[in-house]
Amino acid sequence: MHTKVMDALGTLPSDLATAIKPVLEDANFDATLSPEVFEQLLAKTQMTDSELRVALLPLAAAYSVAPISNFFVGAIVRGESGRLYFGANMEFVGASLSQTIHAEQSAISHAWVKGERGISDITINYSPCGHCRQFMNELTTAQSLVVQLPERAAKKLQEYLPESFGPADLNITDALLAKVDHGLKTDATEALIKEACAAANGSHAPYTKNFSGVALKAKDGKTFIGKYAENAAFNPSLPPLQVALVNMNMAGYPLSDIEEAALVEKSDSTISHLADTQNTLEALNPDVPLTYVAA
């Protein structure tokens, strides 16, 4: 648990803070809220659905890692299962700004790694930038996705992104969060490489076919996986390392705890994540060993 998350309790309405404190203190809290817990919070606070999601944003923003901008953005997405997933922006000193993770990307990839196949709505404490609007347009639910901001009426993503450019414009029918298995295999016996390969098999890369995945091992042996999320506009694509870093951050682990990393990617694709993965890991900790496998 992030200390900042507990500190953020003080910014919530008192009845909400009292109701959610035991949830946050639970050893199994994983920066998500089940539909049942959310319904209990609605009953205890007498808030509307959108009011409660907006009120919870300070908890999501508490996961922000923003040493460059000091601008803390939180996002909460609701998966088709009804579960809510927190996300927050992440920046990395010493790495290029292109390696930055936006809060919307964080919350969506958090839900993706935990098995969601669609997002019904997203709540954000600041209006989504064009980069994030385009990123969300790749989703399986892009046409129906609802965006909720504080003190504003909810709108569909397509209202925020009129005349949008997306996968269909490139004759792509695959969508981000859809269940896939690309069938990559590796002869490696190391568990971390196997996890990275499994992540690569679930990646979304219909434009370059660079199916790729990352696995990170923390000092206590816990592992975190990330899979590549490609975008029709290319630049908003989210590399596999970034998804793994989101996974680690939302689990309450400091990034300084990374002890080992593995990257697996398709051998004959037109791009590679190797250089950017190396550079970003070196910015975080130059002593972290990275194993690379072209499958």
N, C-alpha and C positions, 0 to 999 in steps of 0.2 A: 504494500500500500504506500502510495506517495504521501509524505507528510503534508504536502501542499493541498491534497484532496481533503484531508481532515481540517486543515486551516480554512478551506473554502466554505465549510459548513457555516461559519460565522456570517457569511454574506447571504445566506438563504433566509427566507421567511421562517420565523421561529417554529411554526407548526411543521413545516416541511423538514427543517433541520432535525427536530426531535424524532420524526417518523423515519427518516432515512439513516440516521446515525447507526443503528444496529446493523443495517444492511452493509454499510461501509466498513464496519468493524469486524464483520464476519470474515474468518480466515479464507473462505472460498470466494470472496468477492473478486470478480475478474473484469471490472469496468464495464459490466453489462447489467441490465435490469430485466428480469423475466416479466412476461405479461401479467403474472399474478401479483408480483411486487408492485408493478406500476399501477394496477387496479387498486391495491391497498393504499398506495400513496394518494391516488385520486380521492378515495373515500375519506381519508384522514384530513386532507387539506381542503376538500370541496372546490378544488380548482378544476377548470376545464382541461381537456387533453392537451391542447396547445399551450395553455398557461403553465401547466406543470412541466412540459418539455422545455419551455423557455426558462423557467425558474431553476431547472437542473443544469443549465449551461455552465455556471461557474465551476461545477464539479468536473465537467469535461475539460474546460479551459485550464484547470489546475494541472493537467497532464502535459501542458505545453512546454516545449523545450525551445526557448527563443533567445539565445544569448546574443544574437546579432541585432534583431529588431526590437526586442523587449515588447513585442506586440503579441498578446496571448489570445489565441482563437480556439474556441471549443465548438465541437459539432456532435450531434447525436442523431444516429440513423435508426430507423425501425425496420427490421427485416420482415420478410413475409411471414416468418414464424411468430411475429409479435414482439420479439425480444428487442430491447434497445441497446445500442452499442455506442460507447463514448469514443471520441477521437479528438486530437489536438495537433496543432502545427508543430513541426520540428525543424530546427536549423542546426548546422554543423560548422563550428569555427574551423577554418583551415581548408574547408571543401568549397567547391564552387556553389553559387546560389542555385544552380540548376539541380542540385541534389536535395534542395529543400522539399519538405513534405507539407502539403496544405492540410488544414483540419478536416476538410471534406474527404480528401483522399485517405486520411488516417482512419476516420470512422468507417468509411466504406470498405477499406481493405481489412479492418478489424473484423467486420461482419463477414467478409468473404472467407478469411482464414478459418473462421469458426463455423463455416458451413452454410451461410445464407446464399440463396439463389436469386434473390430479388430484394429491392429496397422500396418500401412504400412511401416513406417521407424522411426528410432530413431537416433538422433544426440547427441553426447557426447563429452565433452572436454578432456576426457582421455579414453584410451582403457578400455573396460569393463572387470572387473575381472571375474574369473571363476564362482563365486557365481551368478553374474548377467547374464552371458551367460546361465547358467542353469535355472535361473528364467524366462528369456525370452523364453526359449524352451518350456514353458508350455502354451504359448499363442495360441489363435485360428489361428494366422497368423505366427506361428513359422517357417514354411517352406519357406515363402516368405519374411519375415522381412528383411529389408535392414538397415545396420549399417553404419553411416557416422561419421568419425572422422576428426579433422582438418588436413589439408595437406596430406590426404590420399584418395585413391580411395574408393568409396563405395563398401561394400561387404555384401553378405547375412550372416545372423546369422549362418547358417550352415557351412560357411567357417571359422567362429571363433570357432565353436564347432563341429569339425569333429567326425564322428562316435558317434553321440550324444545319450544319454540316456534320454528317455522321457516317457510320459504317455502311449504310445503304448506298451512299454516294460513291463508294469504292467497291460496290457489289459484294459486300461482306454481310453474311447473315448471322455469324457468330456474335454474341454479346458478352460483355463483362459480367461475371458471376454465374454464367451458365456452367453446368457440370460437363467436364471434358476429361479425356485421358489420352494424352499424345503418344503413349507407348514407348517412351524413352527407357533405355536399360543401361545399366553399368555393371561392370565386373567387380567394382570396388566392394570390399567387405566392411569398410568403416561405416559405422552407424550414421555419422553426420553426413557423409556423402549420400547414403541411401535416402536420408530425409530430404536432402536438397534435390535429389532426382525425383522423388515423389512429388515435391512441390512444383518442379518444372513440368511434370505431367498434368498439373492442374492450372497451368498458366494461361493467360489470354494474349496470344500473339498472332492474330490472323493476317497481319500485314507483312511481317518479316519472317514469320515462322521460327523466331528465335525463342523457342520454348525454354524457359530458364527458371531456376529456383535457387534459393539460398537457405542455408541452415546455419544458425549461430548457436554456439554453446557458451553458457554462462559459467562462472566460477564454481557454482554449486552443482553443475552438471545438467541443469535444465536447458532444454533446447527450444529454439524459436525459428519457425520457417517463414519464408516469404516467396511469393510467386509473382512473375512479371505481369503487369497490367498495361497492355498496349492501347494506344488511342488513335483514332482515325486522323487526327491532326498532328500526330507524332509527338510533338513537344510535351503535351500533358501526360505522356506515358509515365507510369510509375515503376521504376526498376525493382527487381526482386529483393535487393538488399534493403531498400527503403521499407518494403512491406514487412520484412523481418524485424527491422528496427521499431516499427510501429507495434508489432506483436510483443516485442520485449518491453517497450515503454509502457504499454497498456497493462502489462502484467506487474508493473511496479518495480522493474529492474532498472538500475542505472546503466547507461550504455558503457560505462567504464568497466562493467562486469563481463564484457565479451572476452572470452578466453581463446576461442577458435572459430573459424568460419570455413564454409565450403560453398562453392558455386558450381552448379551443373547447368550446362546449356547445350542446345542442339549444335552438333559439330559443323553442319554445312549451311547455317543461316547467314543472312547478309549483314548482320551487325553482331556486336559482342558487348557484354556487360563487364568484361574482365577488368579493363583499365579503370572504369569509374568505380567499380567495387573495390579495387585495390586502393585507389586514391582516397575514397571516403573512409575506408577502414583505417588507413594510415593517419588520416586527420583525427579520428577518434582515439586510436591507440596504435602507434607504429609497430608494436611488438606482437600484434595479433596475427598468427599464421593463417594464411588462406590457402585452401586446397582447391585446385581448379580441375574440373573434368569436362571434356567435350564428349557428349554422349551421341 
